Amino acid sequence: MIQNSMKTGILFALIAASFYAINAPVSKILLSFLPPTLMAGFLYIGAGAGMLIIALIRKLRKTESAKASLTKKELPYILAMILLDIAAPICLLFGLKSTTAANASLLNNFEIVATSIIALAVFKERISVRLWFGILFITISCALLSFENFTSLQFSYGSLLILLACVFWGFENNCTRKISSNDPLQIVLLKGFFSGIGSLVIGICIGERISVLWSIFTVMGVGFVAYGLSIFFYIRAQSLLGAARTSAYYAVAPFIGTLLSLIIFREVPPYLYFIALAFMLIGAWLSSQDKPLFKKKQ
């Protein structure tokens, strides 16, 4: 039974990763038509709207979720989750404006590092030696990808923003883990509408404006797949695997995203990218092969 639950959790994590993989390359294109903060808002609104349709279909069919509904007890985690989901995609999209989509896709793997360390340090979720080695290789890869100029040791502004987004999502993953036993549809609805509205308000306040109307609906469609469906399956995986292990299997997303980026933009990255890719592959493989050595503290 436990083995079956783990296999189901791994499948859900891989589905979530595949859906999220389209985010960086497609968002890079759409940033030409919609400013970053407003785009972050519409991505989450799209996720919420898509999940609302699914919720209505579920209600019409009278197929209620076996998962518990959210209560006031989960309110601190819900609020933290929403605020972090406002900050993270804004950082990611501003970072995308200053770096390549392929680079951004690989850097997204730093979310594994952030999620795992936060899970250990803050939420007392134990991490195996194998996963620590995976984290080390991913961190080295992220450092290589972040340097703009090795002679003067300058960091890329865009890469640092993407790494900051990963830290925010690392905290958010752990907050979501705390409520992952509840109905994932409710969680995604809350994330989608409240995080989306928050980003839209910030975008309007800082002077961003919509210039191309059709881009809104395209971005919302991307949001439904890359954020809505991805988050839905990610939460299901977390309830079966835990925060650190789910993020490890989720590591395939950047590699799918990188492949899509190379196909779409047809840009051959510099040699340093391929060195970083090798470190990232080793780190992701070690992370995905993780078998916890300690039981998680209750």
N, C-alpha and C positions, 0 to 999 in steps of 0.2 A: 504493500500500500504506500509506504514512504517512498519507495523507488518510483512508483507511478506518479506520485505527486511531484517529485523532483523532475521527471521527464516532462510533465505538463508545464511546470514552472519554466524550464529551459526553453520549451517551445514558445511559450508566451513571450519570454524575453527576446528571443530571436525575431518573432513577428514584430514586436515593438521596435526593435532596432531597424528592421527593414523599412518600416513606415517612416521612421524618423530620418533615415538616410537621405531622403529627397530634400530635406530642409535646406542645407547649406547651398548646394548648386542652384536650386530653383529660386531661393531667396536672393541669391547674388544677382540673378537676372532681374527679379522684380524690384530690387532696390533702385533701379533706373526709373521706376514709375511711381514709387511711393516712399516717403521718408521713413527712416528706421523706427522711430518710436510709435508712429501711427501704424506702421506695418506690424510691429510686435503686438499691438492691440488687436488688429484685425485677424492675425494668426490665431490668437486665443479665442476671439469671438467666434471664429469659424469652427474651432474645436467645440466650444460650448453649444453652438447652433446645431452642429451635426449630432452631438450626443443628445440634445433635446429631441430631435426627430426620432432617434433610436428609443428614447425614453417613452415618447408618445406611442410608438409602434408597440413597445413592450406592454404599455398600459391597455391599448386596444385589444391586444391578444390575451390580456390578463395573465401574463407570465411574469409574475413578480420575482425579484431577485431573492435568492436564499440568504444573501449577505445582510447584515444588520444595517439600519439607517444611522446616519451621523447624529450625535447628541451634543449637548452643551459641554460635555467632558472633553470632547475633541477640539473645542473652539480655539485654544491657543495654537495648536498645530495647524488648524485650518487657516488662521490669520497669517501665521508665519509662511505657510505654503503659498498663499496668494501674493503676499508682498515680495517674496523671493522670485515668484513667477512673473512679476512685473519687471524686476531689476535684471534678471538673467537674459531674457531674449533681447532687451534693449542693448545690453552690452555686446551680445553676440552680433546683432545686426550692424551696430556701429563698427565693430571689429571687422566684419565682412567687407565693409567699404574700403578698408585699408590693407587687406590681404587677399590672397587667392582663395577660391572656394575649396580647392584640394587641401591647402594648408589648414584652413578652418576645420575641415572634416576630420583631419588627423588630430588636431589640437583638442577636438571635442572629447577625445579619449581621456583627457585629464580629469574628466568628470568621475572616472573610476577611482583615481587617486583621491580626489576630494571626498567622494562619497565614503570610501573605505576608511580614510583617516578620521573623518568626522564621526563615522559609525563607531570607531574604536574609542576615540578621545571623549566624545560627548555622550553617546548613547550606549557605550560599553558592549558593543558587538564585537566578539573576538575575531581575529584575522589570522589565518594560517601563515606559515613561513613561505609557502609557495606563492601566496597572494602578495606577500611583502616584496618578493623578488619581481613579481609582475609589475607592481607599483613602481619599483626602482627603474626598470627598463622604460616604462611609459614616461616617467618623470624626465629621464635623460633625453628621450625622443622629443618631448615638449620643449625642453631647454634648447635643443638643436634647432627646432622649428621657429623658436621665438627670437633667435639672434638675427638681427638685420645686417650687422657688419661685425665680423669677428676681430677685425684689426682695431676697432675702437670700442668693442664690446657694447654696441648699441642694441637695445631691445626694440623689436617691432611694436609700435603702438597698437596696431590691430590685433596682433597675437596676444598681447597682454590683456586686452579687453575680452578676448575669447576665453582666456584662462580665468579671468575674474568671473565671467558668466558660468564657467564650470564649477567654481567654488560656490557660487550662489545655488546652482542646481544640486551640488553635493549636499548642502544643508537642506534644500527642498526635498531631495530624495529621502533623507532620513526623517524629515517631518511627515512625509507621505507614508513612509513605512509604519509610523505609529498609528496610522488610521487605515492601513491597507486591508485590514480584516473587514472593513465596512464596505458598503456598496460602491464599487469603482465608478459606476455611472454618475452617482451623486458627486463624487470627488471631482470628476472631470468637468461636470457642469459648473461647480463652484470655481474651479481653476479657470475655466474658459471665460465665463461671463465677468467675474469680478476682477481677475487679472487683466483681461482684455479691456474692460472699461477704465481701469486704473491707468493703463498705458495710453489709451486714447486721450484721457484728460491731461496727462503729462505732455503728450505730443502737441495738443492744441495750445496749452499754456506756454510752451517754449517756441511757439510760432510755426510749427509744421502745418502744411496744408495739403489737401488732396488735389492733384492736377489731372489725373487720368481715372475716370470713374470705373472703368472695367477692371482696373487693377485690384479694386477692393474685393470683388467677387472671386477673382483668381487667387488672391492671398488667402481668403477665407476657405477656399477649397483645399489649398495646401495645408492650412491650419487644421482642418478636419482630419486629414490623413496623418500629417507629420506630428501634430500635437494631440488631437483628440483620440484617434484610434491607437496611436503609439502609447499615450499615457494610460489609456484604458487597459491595454495588454501588459504594460509595465507594472501597474499596480497589482494586477492579477498574479504576475510573476513574483513580485515582492512578498505577497502574502504566503507564497510557497517556499521561496528561497532566502528571503532576508535582503536587506539593502545592499550589502557589500557584494554578495554573490550575484545578485541580479545585475548590478552595474558591470560586473565582469563579463557575463554573457552578452550584455548589451554592447560590448566593445566592438562587435562586428559592424555596427552602424557607420562609424567613420570610414571604414575600408570600402563599404558599398558607396558611401557618399563621395569618397576620393575617386573611385572608378567612374562614377557618373560625371564628376567634375572634369576629369581628363577627357572624357568622351564629348561632353558638351562644349567646353572651352578650348579644347585642343591645344593646351599649353603644356610644353614639356618643362617640368620643374627642374631647378638646379640640382647638382649632384648631392648637395647636403640633404635635400628632401628624401632621397632614396636611402641615405644612411639612417636618417630619422625613421623612415618607414620600416627598415629592418629591426631597429630597436623596438618600435611600436608593435610589430608583429610578434616578436618574442614575448614582450610584456603582455599583450592581449592573450596569447596562447597560454602563458603561465597562469594568468588570471582566470581564464575559462576552464582550466584543468584543476582549479582550486578545490581541495577537500579540507574543510575546516578541521583543525586539530583540537579545538576547544569548543565546548558547548557555550552557546550564547547565554549571558547572564539574564535572569528574569527580572 
